[in-house]
């Protein structure tokens, strides 16, 4: 199965996760590579699903993900999982309570503001024509999250994509203030 097919399956699953989560009253917000694709022209391929979930509904979310064929495990920071797609995998990373970066050990706190400030945006893949509209983390928070990791080339591409396509919408003063509050 090629990258386009895996990405298409990932986007179909992402749509299903949000659709079923809404029915079950599960709060979710998209972060990661697909969130960057929602704000930009999508400069790189991704298949991973990165989300933030509200803590009270985590049990229902695990059941939903299992029903979609994902193997799920609890982590120190939320839920992780994967689903085999022929010779490849779609990986899930779901943060609860805080978003943790393992490369730096830094955390970004999650509260109701993150869910309230989310914007319903169109997400389209790099290869795939599949698209969907889902709640995506706000632009400034997404940029902060992409600035947290160290040594990951795809995050550098994502930061440059956000700056190229949305640089005039980024509030640098607010970004600087928020980075001081959340980084350490």
The 8 nearest C-alpha neighbors of each residue, nearest first, counted from 0:
[[1, 4, 85, 5, 2, 86, 87, 84],
 [0, 2, 4, 3, 5, 6, 87, 86],
 [3, 1, 5, 4, 6, 0, 126, 44],
 [4, 2, 6, 126, 1, 5, 127, 7],
 [3, 5, 7, 6, 2, 1, 0, 8],
 [6, 4, 2, 8, 7, 3, 9, 1],
 [7, 5, 9, 46, 3, 8, 4, 2],
 [6, 8, 4, 10, 9, 5, 127, 3],
 [9, 7, 11, 5, 6, 10, 12, 4],
 [8, 10, 6, 12, 7, 11, 46, 13],
 [11, 9, 13, 7, 12, 8, 14, 6],
 [12, 10, 8, 14, 13, 9, 7, 15],
 [13, 11, 15, 9, 10, 14, 16, 8],
 [12, 14, 10, 16, 15, 11, 9, 17],
 [15, 13, 11, 17, 12, 16, 18, 10],
 [14, 16, 12, 18, 13, 17, 19, 11],
 [17, 15, 13, 19, 14, 18, 20, 12],
 [18, 16, 20, 14, 15, 19, 21, 13],
 [19, 17, 15, 21, 16, 20, 14, 22],
 [18, 20, 22, 21, 16, 17, 15, 23],
 [21, 19, 25, 17, 23, 22, 18, 16],
 [20, 22, 24, 19, 18, 23, 25, 17],
 [23, 21, 19, 20, 24, 18, 25, 17],
 [22, 24, 20, 21, 25, 19, 59, 60],
 [25, 23, 21, 22, 20, 26, 56, 19],
 [26, 24, 20, 56, 23, 21, 27, 60],
 [25, 27, 53, 52, 24, 28, 20, 21],
 [28, 26, 52, 51, 25, 50, 53, 29],
 [27, 29, 51, 134, 135, 50, 136, 114],
 [28, 30, 135, 50, 34, 136, 49, 134],
 [29, 31, 34, 49, 50, 136, 135, 28],
 [32, 30, 49, 34, 33, 35, 29, 48],
 [31, 33, 35, 34, 45, 36, 30, 157],
 [32, 34, 36, 35, 31, 37, 122, 30],
 [35, 33, 30, 37, 36, 31, 32, 29],
 [34, 36, 32, 38, 33, 37, 39, 157],
 [35, 37, 41, 33, 39, 34, 38, 40],
 [36, 38, 122, 34, 35, 121, 39, 120],
 [39, 37, 35, 36, 34, 161, 40, 165],
 [40, 38, 36, 41, 164, 37, 35, 161],
 [39, 41, 42, 36, 38, 164, 37, 160],
 [42, 40, 36, 39, 43, 125, 35, 124],
 [41, 43, 40, 160, 125, 44, 36, 156],
 [44, 42, 41, 125, 45, 156, 153, 157],
 [43, 45, 125, 46, 124, 42, 126, 41],
 [46, 44, 47, 32, 43, 6, 33, 125],
 [45, 47, 6, 9, 89, 48, 5, 44],
 [48, 46, 90, 89, 45, 91, 49, 9],
 [47, 49, 91, 90, 92, 50, 46, 13],
 [50, 48, 92, 31, 30, 93, 91, 29],
 [51, 49, 29, 93, 30, 28, 94, 92],
 [50, 52, 94, 28, 93, 27, 95, 29],
 [53, 51, 27, 95, 26, 54, 94, 50],
 [52, 54, 26, 55, 56, 95, 27, 51],
 [53, 55, 57, 56, 95, 52, 96, 26],
 [56, 54, 57, 53, 58, 25, 52, 59],
 [57, 55, 54, 59, 25, 58, 53, 60],
 [56, 58, 60, 54, 59, 55, 61, 53],
 [59, 57, 61, 60, 56, 62, 55, 54],
 [58, 60, 62, 61, 57, 56, 63, 23],
 [59, 61, 57, 63, 58, 62, 64, 56],
 [62, 60, 64, 58, 63, 59, 65, 57],
 [63, 61, 65, 59, 60, 64, 66, 58],
 [62, 64, 60, 66, 61, 65, 59, 67],
 [63, 65, 67, 61, 66, 62, 69, 60],
 [64, 66, 69, 62, 68, 67, 63, 61],
 [65, 67, 63, 64, 68, 62, 69, 61],
 [68, 66, 64, 65, 69, 63, 12, 16],
 [69, 67, 65, 66, 82, 70, 64, 81],
 [70, 68, 82, 65, 81, 64, 67, 71],
 [69, 71, 80, 81, 65, 82, 68, 72],
 [72, 70, 80, 79, 69, 65, 78, 73],
 [73, 71, 79, 78, 80, 74, 70, 61],
 [72, 74, 78, 77, 79, 75, 71, 76],
 [73, 75, 77, 76, 78, 72, 79, 94],
 [74, 76, 77, 73, 78, 99, 94, 95],
 [77, 75, 74, 94, 95, 99, 97, 78],
 [78, 76, 94, 95, 74, 93, 75, 73],
 [77, 79, 73, 93, 74, 72, 92, 94],
 [80, 78, 92, 91, 72, 71, 93, 73],
 [81, 79, 71, 91, 70, 90, 69, 72],
 [80, 82, 90, 69, 89, 70, 91, 88],
 [81, 83, 69, 89, 88, 68, 84, 70],
 [82, 84, 88, 87, 85, 89, 81, 86],
 [83, 85, 87, 88, 86, 82, 5, 89],
 [84, 86, 87, 83, 0, 88, 5, 82],
 [87, 85, 84, 83, 0, 88, 1, 5],
 [88, 86, 84, 85, 83, 89, 5, 0],
 [89, 87, 83, 84, 82, 90, 81, 86],
 [88, 90, 82, 81, 47, 46, 9, 83],
 [89, 91, 81, 47, 80, 88, 48, 82],
 [92, 90, 80, 48, 79, 81, 49, 47],
 [93, 91, 79, 49, 78, 50, 48, 94],
 [92, 94, 50, 78, 51, 77, 49, 79],
 [93, 95, 77, 51, 98, 76, 97, 52],
 [94, 96, 77, 52, 97, 54, 51, 76],
 [97, 95, 109, 108, 54, 94, 98, 110],
 [98, 96, 108, 109, 107, 95, 99, 94],
 [97, 99, 107, 94, 106, 108, 100, 109],
 [100, 98, 106, 105, 97, 101, 107, 76],
 [99, 101, 104, 105, 102, 103, 148, 106],
 [100, 102, 104, 103, 99, 105, 148, 106],
 [101, 103, 100, 148, 149, 104, 150, 105],
 [104, 102, 105, 101, 100, 148, 149, 147],
 [103, 105, 101, 100, 102, 106, 99, 183],
 [106, 104, 103, 100, 182, 183, 99, 107],
 [107, 105, 99, 98, 97, 100, 108, 182],
 [106, 108, 98, 181, 97, 99, 109, 182],
 [109, 107, 97, 106, 98, 110, 96, 181],
 [110, 108, 97, 96, 113, 107, 98, 111],
 [109, 111, 112, 113, 108, 96, 114, 97],
 [110, 112, 114, 113, 115, 109, 53, 116],
 [113, 111, 115, 114, 110, 116, 109, 117],
 [112, 114, 116, 111, 115, 110, 117, 109],
 [113, 115, 111, 117, 112, 116, 28, 110],
 [114, 116, 112, 117, 113, 111, 118, 110],
 [117, 115, 113, 114, 112, 137, 118, 136],
 [118, 116, 136, 135, 137, 114, 134, 115],
 [119, 117, 134, 135, 120, 137, 116, 136],
 [118, 120, 134, 133, 135, 132, 117, 121],
 [121, 119, 132, 133, 118, 37, 122, 135],
 [120, 122, 132, 131, 37, 123, 130, 133],
 [123, 121, 37, 131, 130, 132, 36, 120],
 [124, 122, 130, 129, 121, 128, 36, 125],
 [123, 125, 127, 126, 128, 6, 129, 122],
 [124, 126, 44, 41, 127, 43, 123, 42],
 [127, 125, 3, 124, 128, 44, 6, 2],
 [126, 128, 124, 129, 7, 3, 125, 6],
 [127, 129, 130, 124, 123, 126, 7, 125],
 [130, 128, 127, 123, 7, 124, 10, 131],
 [131, 129, 123, 122, 128, 121, 124, 132],
 [130, 132, 122, 121, 14, 133, 123, 129],
 [131, 133, 121, 120, 119, 122, 130, 134],
 [132, 134, 119, 120, 135, 131, 121, 17],
 [135, 133, 119, 118, 28, 117, 29, 120],
 [136, 134, 29, 117, 118, 28, 34, 119],
 [135, 137, 117, 30, 28, 29, 141, 138],
 [138, 136, 117, 140, 139, 116, 141, 118],
 [137, 139, 141, 140, 142, 136, 169, 38],
 [140, 138, 142, 141, 137, 169, 174, 143],
 [139, 141, 143, 142, 138, 137, 144, 136],
 [142, 140, 144, 138, 143, 139, 136, 137],
 [141, 143, 145, 139, 144, 140, 146, 138],
 [144, 142, 140, 146, 141, 145, 139, 147],
 [145, 143, 141, 147, 142, 146, 140, 107],
 [144, 146, 142, 143, 147, 154, 141, 158],
 [145, 147, 143, 144, 148, 142, 158, 154],
 [146, 148, 144, 145, 143, 100, 149, 105],
 [149, 147, 102, 146, 100, 103, 145, 150],
 [150, 148, 151, 102, 103, 147, 146, 154],
 [149, 151, 152, 148, 102, 154, 155, 153],
 [150, 152, 153, 154, 149, 148, 155, 102],
 [151, 153, 155, 154, 150, 156, 157, 149],
 [152, 154, 156, 155, 151, 157, 43, 32],
 [155, 153, 157, 156, 152, 151, 145, 158],
 [154, 156, 158, 152, 157, 153, 159, 151],
 [157, 155, 153, 159, 154, 158, 160, 152],
 [156, 158, 154, 160, 155, 159, 153, 161],
 [159, 157, 155, 161, 160, 156, 154, 162],
 [158, 160, 162, 156, 161, 157, 163, 155],
 [161, 159, 157, 163, 158, 162, 164, 156],
 [160, 162, 158, 165, 164, 159, 163, 157],
 [161, 163, 166, 159, 165, 160, 164, 158],
 [164, 162, 160, 161, 166, 165, 159, 39],
 [163, 165, 161, 39, 162, 160, 166, 40],
 [166, 164, 161, 168, 162, 167, 163, 169],
 [167, 165, 162, 168, 169, 163, 164, 161],
 [166, 168, 165, 169, 162, 170, 164, 163],
 [169, 167, 165, 166, 170, 138, 139, 164],
 [170, 168, 166, 167, 171, 139, 165, 138],
 [169, 171, 173, 172, 174, 168, 139, 167],
 [172, 170, 174, 173, 169, 175, 139, 176],
 [173, 171, 175, 174, 170, 176, 177, 169],
 [172, 174, 176, 170, 175, 171, 177, 139],
 [173, 175, 171, 177, 172, 176, 178, 170],
 [176, 174, 178, 172, 173, 177, 171, 179],
 [177, 175, 173, 179, 174, 178, 172, 180],
 [176, 178, 180, 174, 179, 175, 173, 181],
 [177, 179, 175, 181, 180, 176, 182, 174],
 [178, 180, 176, 177, 181, 182, 175, 183],
 [181, 179, 177, 178, 182, 176, 183, 175],
 [182, 180, 178, 107, 179, 183, 177, 108],
 [181, 183, 178, 179, 105, 180, 106, 107],
 [182, 105, 181, 106, 180, 179, 104, 107]]
